[in-house]
Amino acid sequence: MTTASHTPVMLREVIDALKPRDGGVYVDGTFGRGGYTRALLDAAETKVVAIDRDPDAVAAGQQMVFDYKPRLTLLHGPFGAMDVLLAGQHIFHIDGIALDLGVSSPQIDEAERGFSFAADGPLDMRMSKSGPTAADIVNTMHERELADILYTLGDERYSRRIAKSIVEHRATRRLTRTGELADLVRKVVPRSKDGLDPATRTFQALRIYVNDEIGELNRTLKASIALLNPSGRLVVVSFHSLEDRVVKEFMRRHSGLGASVSRHLPANDQAQEEPLFRILTQKPMTPSEAEAKSNPRARSAKLRVAERTETPAKESAR
């Protein structure tokens, strides 16, 4: 798959929100197949630092690096380490950050990556291709912990039932395939009226856990405070309520509006007196009807935008 073969969700809206300008430095924290990066580079004489933890994405992006040199730098690593990765390039201040959360379409489409149950594959789900797999988790984790993950990260009401079924199954045979796990979940979870496959929430929860996606998001949001120049934009596209809630709470907390307590935010992530951000989307933007119709992945997308103020960050907010 080439870098030009995938158009990311809400591309026009993301680029409009970032307002790329000549000489500006922007970070595409979720390079994927380079849709946002290419658009940023074409919109103005910008410099872009793209980040992806998936080695396949970095390999596929090398032609784009060549085509746009010296304006594009592509780094291998998690976007949660954005500040460290940028420091390694001697970059400490930037003008915009774009994040397209969740799994990328190329990852979903490749059965061997194990993200989807649409086609059978190994129960993997690792974006970085390193560390424990989803199979490692479901075959070793305590039943109660497993149920908690499914409930907290997948909003799965039948989490205890699923966890019990997994533990009973693995007592005689290890779970190793996506199709095997999906079938197991379907046997104990009734099909919902909206037609959502019963295995969807379980796969979502495991993927988020395996890749520490909420931790990565929190680390990036906090890093944005120190990285963004005044008037720099933070633009985040999320695809389910858990991600969107984290982004919403962060923006509200640091815009002076206050926020309800979220179990997903660090305990010391407190608002300070002067706002660090100005929220530009009081309600999240959603895809156009045409995009939602042509791209099923876009249907649940929510876009939130905040602009950095001139208020210096306190050490506790960094």
HUBELJO-V358030 format. One record per pair of residues at least 24 apart in sequence whose ideal C-beta (glycine too) atoms are under 7 Angstrom apart, sorted by the first residue. I is the first residue (numbers start at 0). J is the second residue. If there is no record, write none. Layout:
i=<I & I>
j=<J & J>
//
This chain:
i=<0 & 0 & 0 & 2 & 2 & 2 & 2 & 2 & 2 & 4 & 5 & 5 & 5 & 5 & 5 & 6 & 7 & 7 & 7 & 7 & 8 & 8 & 8 & 8 & 8 & 8 & 8 & 9 & 9 & 9 & 9 & 9 & 10 & 10 & 10 & 12 & 12 & 13 & 13 & 13 & 13 & 14 & 14 & 14 & 16 & 16 & 16 & 17 & 17 & 17 & 17 & 18 & 19 & 19 & 23 & 23 & 24 & 24 & 24 & 25 & 25 & 25 & 26 & 26 & 26 & 26 & 27 & 28 & 28 & 28 & 28 & 28 & 28 & 29 & 29 & 29 & 30 & 30 & 30 & 31 & 31 & 31 & 31 & 32 & 32 & 32 & 33 & 33 & 35 & 35 & 36 & 36 & 37 & 40 & 40 & 40 & 45 & 46 & 47 & 48 & 48 & 48 & 48 & 48 & 49 & 50 & 50 & 50 & 50 & 50 & 51 & 52 & 52 & 52 & 52 & 53 & 53 & 53 & 54 & 77 & 78 & 78 & 79 & 79 & 79 & 79 & 81 & 81 & 82 & 82 & 82 & 85 & 92 & 92 & 93 & 93 & 93 & 93 & 94 & 94 & 95 & 95 & 95 & 96 & 96 & 96 & 96 & 97 & 98 & 98 & 98 & 99 & 100 & 100 & 100 & 100 & 100 & 100 & 101 & 102 & 104 & 113 & 114 & 115 & 116 & 116 & 116 & 116 & 116 & 119 & 119 & 119 & 120 & 120 & 121 & 121 & 122 & 122 & 122 & 122 & 122 & 124 & 124 & 124 & 125 & 125 & 126 & 131 & 132 & 133 & 133 & 134 & 134 & 136 & 136 & 136 & 137 & 137 & 137 & 138 & 138 & 138 & 142 & 148 & 148 & 149 & 149 & 152 & 152 & 152 & 152 & 153 & 153 & 153 & 153 & 154 & 155 & 155 & 155 & 157 & 157 & 160 & 161 & 161 & 161 & 203 & 213 & 213 & 216 & 216 & 217 & 217 & 217 & 220 & 221 & 224 & 224 & 224 & 224 & 224 & 225 & 225 & 227 & 228 & 229 & 229 & 229 & 230 & 230 & 231 & 232 & 232 & 233 & 234 & 235 & 236 & 236 & 237 & 238 & 238 & 239 & 243 & 243 & 246 & 247 & 250 & 250 & 250 & 250 & 254 & 254 & 267 & 269 & 271 & 271 & 273 & 274 & 274 & 275 & 275 & 275 & 275 & 275 & 276 & 276 & 276 & 276 & 277 & 277 & 277 & 278 & 279 & 279 & 279 & 280>
j=<32 & 59 & 105 & 32 & 33 & 59 & 60 & 62 & 63 & 32 & 31 & 32 & 34 & 104 & 105 & 34 & 31 & 34 & 35 & 99 & 99 & 236 & 286 & 294 & 296 & 297 & 300 & 236 & 286 & 297 & 300 & 302 & 34 & 35 & 38 & 284 & 302 & 97 & 234 & 236 & 302 & 38 & 39 & 42 & 232 & 234 & 304 & 95 & 97 & 232 & 234 & 232 & 43 & 45 & 94 & 95 & 90 & 93 & 94 & 93 & 94 & 95 & 50 & 81 & 93 & 96 & 97 & 78 & 81 & 96 & 97 & 98 & 219 & 78 & 98 & 99 & 56 & 60 & 73 & 56 & 99 & 103 & 105 & 56 & 59 & 105 & 60 & 63 & 97 & 99 & 63 & 71 & 63 & 67 & 70 & 71 & 70 & 70 & 71 & 72 & 74 & 85 & 88 & 90 & 73 & 74 & 76 & 78 & 81 & 84 & 75 & 76 & 77 & 126 & 127 & 106 & 126 & 127 & 128 & 215 & 215 & 219 & 214 & 215 & 218 & 219 & 219 & 222 & 222 & 225 & 226 & 226 & 226 & 228 & 226 & 227 & 228 & 231 & 228 & 231 & 231 & 232 & 234 & 223 & 227 & 233 & 234 & 234 & 219 & 235 & 236 & 236 & 216 & 235 & 236 & 237 & 238 & 242 & 238 & 206 & 296 & 177 & 206 & 177 & 177 & 178 & 181 & 198 & 202 & 176 & 177 & 178 & 176 & 177 & 175 & 176 & 174 & 175 & 176 & 177 & 180 & 205 & 206 & 209 & 209 & 210 & 210 & 209 & 209 & 205 & 209 & 174 & 175 & 205 & 208 & 209 & 165 & 174 & 180 & 169 & 173 & 174 & 166 & 204 & 208 & 201 & 204 & 204 & 207 & 208 & 241 & 200 & 201 & 203 & 204 & 200 & 200 & 201 & 204 & 187 & 188 & 187 & 187 & 188 & 201 & 239 & 245 & 263 & 242 & 245 & 245 & 264 & 265 & 249 & 317 & 253 & 275 & 312 & 316 & 317 & 312 & 317 & 307 & 307 & 307 & 308 & 309 & 306 & 307 & 307 & 304 & 306 & 305 & 304 & 303 & 300 & 302 & 301 & 299 & 300 & 299 & 283 & 301 & 303 & 303 & 276 & 278 & 303 & 305 & 278 & 305 & 315 & 315 & 313 & 316 & 310 & 308 & 310 & 307 & 308 & 310 & 312 & 316 & 305 & 306 & 307 & 308 & 305 & 306 & 308 & 305 & 304 & 305 & 306 & 304>
//
